Amino acid sequence: MNVEKWKVTFVVSRQKNQEPRLYQSFQLEIDPDEYVLDGVERIWAFHDRSLTYRHACHHSTCGACGMLVNGVEKLTCITSIRSVTHNGGTLKVEPLRNFAVVSDLVVDMSNFYTHLEAAQFGQVASLAQAALPHDADTRSVTDGEFERLVDCIECGLCVSACPSALTSETYYGPAVLAAAQQAFNQSKNSALIHFADQHDGAWGCHSAYECSAVCPSNVDPAWRIMDLRKKTLAYRIKQLFRK
């Protein structure tokens, strides 16, 4: 069986040792139903072994392969060639925004992970959490059905898309604040309210909802940040009356 092949020009961001960024073009013949990550791997394997990129699971579980694809945050392992370009077209691949570039398509996410730890992010939620009521750790989807925080995969796409992260290097970012909201719902630990109740926290959000638009795990961090603001205000009011 003959497999359809498209001719696609991959334009890839290259940057080493804090040198100025430049772009390198690679001509590929590729099955349009393959994924962007397949194309990047093919460039590394057959065109330029110095290309640096990050990947692991190849099925949208680890979050390692997040990149900008034609200017939009994507998990490249599940983004088909067909969905982002056409036969004879161009496909631009860049590192995520709002992170320092380590090399080519790899960014430094160390601060991101540090902030997640500070937000007491629990990577594994118990099955019992899935049955909690709306104000605990879930939102009603339909009658009798619930949706919990769907295991944030720490891909960083939300941070890359966030206008607040673009204007402030110290802003915690959507994933971290969503994690704080989840942790507070589970523990009622007031330290998490103090963690979020600052300009670099919940109040630094511009309410653009770009983070939720690009989230591949349906975590909906923007909604969670708005909910965290409500809980912060409620906590402030309670503290005021206690005085």
PyMOL commands that set and color helices and strands:
alter all, ss='L'
color gray80, all
select helices_A, chain A and resi 36-46+81-84+110-118+127-131+134-137+157-161+163-167+174-187+190-196+202-204+210-214+221-242
alter helices_A, ss='H'
color red, helices_A
select strands_A, chain A and resi 6-14+22-30+66-69+72-75+90-94+101-103+106-107+138-142+145-148
alter strands_A, ss='S'
color yellow, strands_A
deselect
rebuild
show_as cartoon
